[in-house]
């Protein structure tokens, strides 16, 4: 069975599988051009990267990046899909 690509997937099309986040990488604000600190975790199932951005002032927010470096656009947590090779 072929899974839809991450670009064409919607939450309704997503399989009922949850991300399994592992690893933890901390990027300090002084190492970032915008001054924000970040934590990154990678899903071992689909290799999606969950990035939590911690600004110097205000509340943190989430960003998502696919295995090939593309940014996930959407407000909801992206679905956990099988990684589509090249």
MMTF fields as JSON, N, C-alpha, C and O atoms, coordinates in Angstrom:
{
  "mmtfVersion": "1.0.0",
  "mmtfProducer": "UNKNOWN",
  "numBonds": 343,
  "numAtoms": 344,
  "numGroups": 86,
  "numChains": 1,
  "numModels": 1,
  "chainsPerModel": [1],
  "groupsPerChain": [86],
  "chainIdList": ["A"],
  "bondAtomList": [4, 2, 8, 6, 12, 10, 16, 14, 20, 18, 24, 22, 28, 26, 32, 30, 36, 34, 40, 38, 44, 42, 48, 46, 52, 50, 56, 54, 60, 58, 64, 62, 68, 66, 72, 70, 76, 74, 80, 78, 84, 82, 88, 86, 92, 90, 96, 94, 100, 98, 104, 102, 108, 106, 112, 110, 116, 114, 120, 118, 124, 122, 128, 126, 132, 130, 136, 134, 140, 138, 144, 142, 148, 146, 152, 150, 156, 154, 160, 158, 164, 162, 168, 166, 172, 170, 176, 174, 180, 178, 184, 182, 188, 186, 192, 190, 196, 194, 200, 198, 204, 202, 208, 206, 212, 210, 216, 214, 220, 218, 224, 222, 228, 226, 232, 230, 236, 234, 240, 238, 244, 242, 248, 246, 252, 250, 256, 254, 260, 258, 264, 262, 268, 266, 272, 270, 276, 274, 280, 278, 284, 282, 288, 286, 292, 290, 296, 294, 300, 298, 304, 302, 308, 306, 312, 310, 316, 314, 320, 318, 324, 322, 328, 326, 332, 330, 336, 334, 340, 338],
  "bondOrderList": [1, 1, 1, 1, 1, 1, 1, 1, 1, 1, 1, 1, 1, 1, 1, 1, 1, 1, 1, 1, 1, 1, 1, 1, 1, 1, 1, 1, 1, 1, 1, 1, 1, 1, 1, 1, 1, 1, 1, 1, 1, 1, 1, 1, 1, 1, 1, 1, 1, 1, 1, 1, 1, 1, 1, 1, 1, 1, 1, 1, 1, 1, 1, 1, 1, 1, 1, 1, 1, 1, 1, 1, 1, 1, 1, 1, 1, 1, 1, 1, 1, 1, 1, 1, 1],
  "groupList": [{"groupName": "UNK", "atomNameList": ["N", "CA", "C", "O"], "elementList": ["N", "C", "C", "O"], "formalChargeList": [0, 0, 0, 0], "bondAtomList": [1, 0, 2, 1, 3, 2], "bondOrderList": [1, 1, 2], "singleLetterCode": "X", "chemCompType": "L-PEPTIDE LINKING"}],
  "groupTypeList": [0, 0, 0, 0, 0, 0, 0, 0, 0, 0, 0, 0, 0, 0, 0, 0, 0, 0, 0, 0, 0, 0, 0, 0, 0, 0, 0, 0, 0, 0, 0, 0, 0, 0, 0, 0, 0, 0, 0, 0, 0, 0, 0, 0, 0, 0, 0, 0, 0, 0, 0, 0, 0, 0, 0, 0, 0, 0, 0, 0, 0, 0, 0, 0, 0, 0, 0, 0, 0, 0, 0, 0, 0, 0, 0, 0, 0, 0, 0, 0, 0, 0, 0, 0, 0, 0],
  "groupIdList": [1, 2, 3, 4, 5, 6, 7, 8, 9, 10, 11, 12, 13, 14, 15, 16, 17, 18, 19, 20, 21, 22, 23, 24, 25, 26, 27, 28, 29, 30, 31, 32, 33, 34, 35, 36, 37, 38, 39, 40, 41, 42, 43, 44, 45, 46, 47, 48, 49, 50, 51, 52, 53, 54, 55, 56, 57, 58, 59, 60, 61, 62, 63, 64, 65, 66, 67, 68, 69, 70, 71, 72, 73, 74, 75, 76, 77, 78, 79, 80, 81, 82, 83, 84, 85, 86],
  "secStructList": [7, 7, 7, 7, 7, 6, 6, 6, 7, 7, 6, 6, 6, 1, 7, 1, 7, 7, 7, 7, 3, 3, 3, 3, 3, 3, 3, 7, 4, 4, 4, 1, 6, 6, 1, 7, 3, 3, 3, 3, 3, 3, 3, 6, 6, 6, 7, 7, 3, 3, 3, 3, 3, 3, 7, 1, 1, 1, 7, 7, 3, 3, 3, 3, 3, 7, 6, 6, 1, 7, 5, 7, 7, 1, 1, 1, 7, 7, 7, 7, 7, 7, 7, 7, 7, 7],
  "xCoordList": [0.843, 0.0, 0.886, 1.793, 0.638, 1.413, 0.729, -0.473, 1.507, 0.98, 1.045, 1.923, 0.136, 0.195, 1.435, 1.943, 1.915, 3.079, 2.686, 1.505, 3.672, 3.413, 2.761, 1.983, 3.072, 2.492, 0.995, 0.233, 0.566, -0.833, -1.687, -2.907, -1.061, -1.808, -2.628, -2.216, -3.766, -4.554, -4.756, -4.502, -5.206, -5.424, -6.432, -6.289, -7.437, -8.447, -7.857, -8.32, -6.839, -6.229, -5.189, -4.781, -4.768, -3.663, -4.055, -5.185, -3.119, -3.392, -3.454, -2.938, -4.079, -4.221, -2.934, -2.933, -1.861, -0.568, -0.015, -0.065, 0.505, 1.066, 2.569, 3.233, 3.08, 4.525, 5.182, 4.596, 6.394, 7.186, 8.455, 9.43, 8.405, 9.484, 10.631, 10.43, 11.833, 13.037, 14.131, 14.042, 15.151, 16.248, 15.833, 14.648, 16.784, 16.5, 17.718, 18.81, 17.541, 18.64, 18.257, 17.188, 19.108, 18.863, 19.785, 20.995, 19.221, 19.999, 19.838, 18.73, 20.933, 20.895, 20.616, 20.974, 19.976, 19.627, 20.819, 20.713, 21.969, 23.134, 23.73, 24.554, 23.313, 23.76, 22.787, 23.034, 21.7, 20.649, 20.62, 20.748, 20.45, 20.439, 19.279, 19.396, 18.157, 17.013, 16.984, 16.085, 17.956, 18.032, 17.114, 17.078, 16.364, 15.448, 16.168, 16.951, 15.899, 16.383, 15.401, 14.227, 15.88, 15.033, 15.338, 16.474, 14.285, 14.472, 13.944, 12.908, 14.659, 14.257, 14.156, 15.023, 13.086, 12.89, 12.506, 11.829, 12.936, 12.675, 11.799, 12.017, 10.804, 9.954, 10.734, 11.204, 10.872, 11.625, 10.841, 11.416, 9.558, 8.735, 8.745, 8.863, 8.62, 8.512, 9.619, 9.686, 10.474, 11.589, 11.157, 11.964, 9.895, 9.429, 10.158, 10.366, 10.544, 11.224, 10.255, 9.701, 10.06, 9.227, 10.168, 11.054, 9.973, 10.832, 9.986, 8.964, 10.409, 9.755, 10.66, 11.812, 10.13, 10.892, 10.591, 9.43, 11.648, 11.53, 12.089, 13.303, 11.214, 11.714, 12.19, 11.779, 13.057, 13.511, 12.348, 12.391, 11.327, 10.134, 8.909, 8.866, 7.926, 6.682, 6.597, 7.44, 5.558, 5.274, 5.956, 6.137, 6.336, 6.943, 5.901, 4.701, 6.358, 5.483, 6.182, 7.373, 5.425, 5.948, 6.119, 5.339, 7.151, 7.387, 7.648, 8.044, 7.428, 7.608, 8.429, 8.278, 9.301, 10.125, 10.087, 10.211, 9.916, 9.885, 11.307, 12.275, 11.423, 12.732, 13.627, 14.851, 13.046, 13.848, 14.036, 14.475, 13.702, 13.953, 12.835, 12.968, 11.725, 10.61, 9.843, 9.738, 9.314, 8.539, 7.101, 6.524, 6.517, 5.11, 4.289, 4.515, 3.334, 2.462, 1.111, 0.443, 0.718, -0.56, -0.529, 0.538, -1.689, -1.752, -1.813, -1.453, -2.26, -2.374, -1.069, -0.238, -0.907, 0.239, 0.14, -0.909, 1.207, 1.142, 0.983, 1.387, 0.402, 0.219, 1.545, 2.502, 1.597, 2.781, 2.607, 1.85, 3.305, 3.22, 4.537, 5.587, 4.481, 5.712, 6.544, 6.012, 7.84, 8.735, 8.714, 8.882, 8.51, 8.496, 9.894, 10.396, 10.526, 11.899, 11.925, 11.098, 12.94, 13.237, 12.177, 12.329],
  "yCoordList": [-1.177, 0.0, 1.238, 1.351, 2.146, 3.377, 4.465, 4.695, 5.123, 6.201, 7.503, 7.662, 8.436, 9.734, 10.499, 10.305, 11.366, 12.165, 13.162, 13.455, 13.673, 14.601, 15.882, 16.516, 16.268, 17.483, 17.323, 18.274, 16.125, 15.939, 15.406, 15.302, 15.074, 14.47, 15.516, 16.666, 15.096, 15.92, 15.109, 13.905, 15.752, 15.045, 13.912, 12.85, 14.118, 13.088, 11.872, 10.754, 12.057, 10.955, 10.21, 9.107, 10.795, 10.237, 8.928, 8.773, 7.99, 6.755, 7.034, 8.048, 6.143, 6.33, 5.895, 4.939, 6.581, 6.261, 7.531, 8.602, 7.409, 8.572, 8.634, 7.615, 9.848, 10.034, 9.414, 9.39, 8.917, 8.434, 9.291, 9.035, 10.316, 11.301, 10.764, 10.28, 10.85, 10.454, 11.462, 12.265, 11.396, 12.333, 13.711, 14.042, 14.484, 15.831, 16.678, 16.403, 17.69, 18.574, 19.985, 20.471, 20.634, 21.993, 22.935, 22.713, 23.982, 25.004, 26.296, 26.816, 26.809, 28.011, 29.253, 29.318, 30.232, 31.473, 32.221, 32.857, 32.154, 32.882, 32.222, 32.828, 30.962, 30.282, 30.481, 29.988, 31.188, 31.371, 32.822, 33.739, 33.042, 34.425, 35.268, 36.491, 34.63, 35.4, 35.513, 36.146, 34.906, 34.995, 34.048, 34.071, 33.208, 32.254, 30.935, 30.461, 30.352, 29.005, 28.01, 28.329, 26.803, 25.778, 24.415, 24.111, 23.596, 22.179, 21.407, 21.758, 20.355, 19.543, 18.088, 17.573, 17.428, 15.994, 15.396, 16.042, 14.163, 13.495, 12.275, 11.51, 12.092, 10.901, 9.752, 9.873, 8.646, 7.509, 6.748, 5.91, 7.013, 6.321, 7.024, 6.372, 8.351, 9.082, 10.117, 10.746, 10.307, 11.263, 12.726, 13.593, 13.013, 14.396, 15.002, 14.32, 16.271, 16.953, 17.956, 18.812, 17.834, 18.772, 19.788, 19.426, 21.047, 22.115, 23.009, 23.542, 23.169, 24.108, 25.328, 25.226, 26.477, 27.723, 28.48, 28.716, 28.86, 29.588, 30.998, 31.19, 31.996, 33.358, 33.967, 33.524, 34.983, 35.645, 36.244, 36.265, 36.724, 37.293, 36.622, 36.407, 36.293, 35.74, 34.226, 33.585, 33.674, 32.25, 31.456, 31.971, 30.205, 29.364, 28.912, 28.942, 28.499, 27.948, 26.766, 26.54, 26.003, 24.808, 25.041, 25.745, 24.433, 24.368, 22.905, 22.131, 22.527, 21.142, 21.114, 21.979, 20.115, 19.964, 18.498, 17.607, 18.246, 16.875, 16.339, 17.075, 15.052, 14.411, 15.052, 14.974, 15.682, 16.303, 17.813, 18.519, 18.3, 19.692, 20.66, 21.854, 20.18, 21.074, 21.414, 20.6, 22.619, 23.075, 22.608, 22.728, 22.073, 21.683, 22.932, 23.645, 23.208, 24.373, 23.905, 23.104, 24.381, 24.027, 24.31, 24.469, 24.372, 24.684, 23.434, 23.477, 22.326, 21.08, 20.291, 20.529, 19.358, 18.455, 17.642, 17.058, 17.589, 16.837, 15.34, 14.848, 14.618, 13.185, 12.448, 12.925, 11.293, 10.437, 9.496, 8.527, 9.782, 8.994, 8.292, 8.735, 7.196, 6.53, 7.494, 8.269, 7.438, 8.296, 7.851, 6.668, 8.793, 8.504, 8.764, 9.884, 7.732, 7.868, 8.708, 8.552, 9.641, 10.497, 10.592, 11.295],
  "zCoordList": [0.0, 0.0, 0.0, 0.825, -0.899, -0.994, -0.183, -0.315, 0.652, 1.484, 0.696, -0.152, 0.959, 0.281, 0.714, 1.818, -0.161, 0.2, 1.282, 1.469, 1.984, 3.079, 2.553, 3.266, 1.31, 0.752, 0.484, 0.659, 0.06, -0.309, 0.829, 0.698, 1.925, 3.033, 3.772, 3.929, 4.207, 5.111, 6.37, 6.386, 7.411, 8.662, 8.457, 9.062, 7.622, 7.383, 6.675, 6.904, 5.813, 5.083, 5.909, 5.547, 6.994, 7.768, 8.439, 8.904, 8.488, 9.212, 10.708, 11.177, 11.447, 12.897, 13.585, 14.36, 13.308, 13.903, 14.522, 13.916, 15.718, 16.413, 16.181, 15.991, 16.2, 16.118, 17.345, 18.427, 17.171, 18.297, 18.34, 17.633, 19.195, 19.265, 20.094, 21.207, 19.551, 20.276, 19.987, 19.058, 20.8, 20.643, 21.125, 21.15, 21.494, 21.976, 21.669, 22.167, 20.867, 20.509, 20.919, 20.551, 21.666, 22.142, 21.385, 21.33, 20.802, 20.106, 20.896, 21.023, 21.42, 22.254, 21.419, 20.242, 22.037, 21.361, 20.8, 19.751, 21.492, 20.992, 19.748, 19.064, 19.444, 18.228, 17.066, 15.966, 17.294, 16.298, 15.824, 16.636, 14.504, 14.004, 14.532, 14.613, 14.894, 15.393, 16.915, 17.468, 17.597, 19.051, 19.8, 21.031, 19.078, 19.712, 19.99, 19.167, 21.146, 21.438, 20.838, 20.647, 20.54, 19.934, 20.524, 20.887, 20.612, 20.91, 19.711, 19.145, 19.325, 18.18, 18.602, 19.308, 18.163, 18.359, 17.017, 16.218, 16.765, 15.499, 15.719, 16.658, 14.852, 14.892, 14.257, 13.125, 14.974, 14.452, 13.386, 12.692, 13.24, 12.247, 10.892, 9.855, 10.897, 9.623, 9.433, 8.377, 10.411, 10.423, 10.365, 10.028, 10.689, 10.827, 12.032, 13.035, 11.939, 13.038, 13.659, 12.97, 14.971, 15.73, 16.364, 17.139, 16.034, 16.542, 17.437, 17.005, 18.673, 19.578, 19.679, 20.1, 19.292, 19.283, 20.567, 20.901, 21.288, 22.552, 22.337, 22.396, 22.087, 21.878, 23.195, 24.267, 23.118, 24.343, 25.142, 26.372, 24.461, 25.098, 24.489, 23.277, 25.295, 24.76, 24.884, 25.512, 24.271, 24.368, 23.254, 22.15, 23.534, 22.493, 21.467, 21.74, 20.305, 19.275, 18.617, 18.833, 17.803, 17.143, 15.65, 15.009, 15.129, 13.691, 13.361, 14.232, 12.11, 11.681, 10.403, 9.541, 10.282, 9.084, 8.665, 9.505, 7.36, 6.856, 6.73, 6.916, 6.414, 6.326, 5.271, 5.38, 4.257, 3.205, 3.415, 2.507, 4.616, 4.969, 4.646, 4.913, 4.073, 3.759, 5.028, 5.946, 5.064, 6.217, 6.053, 4.972, 7.133, 7.123, 7.362, 8.34, 6.477, 6.614, 7.124, 6.47, 8.244, 8.831, 10.316, 10.908, 10.906, 12.326, 13.183, 14.36, 12.62, 13.379, 13.296, 12.42, 14.217, 14.159, 12.875, 12.604, 12.075, 10.827, 11.086, 12.139, 10.137, 10.319, 10.255, 9.645, 10.883, 10.835, 9.648, 9.72, 8.566, 7.346, 7.092, 7.558, 6.35, 5.956, 5.128, 4.333, 5.322, 4.561, 3.106, 2.81, 2.207, 0.778, 0.244, 0.33, -0.309, -0.798, -2.061, -2.96, -2.102, -3.229, -4.226, -5.224]
}
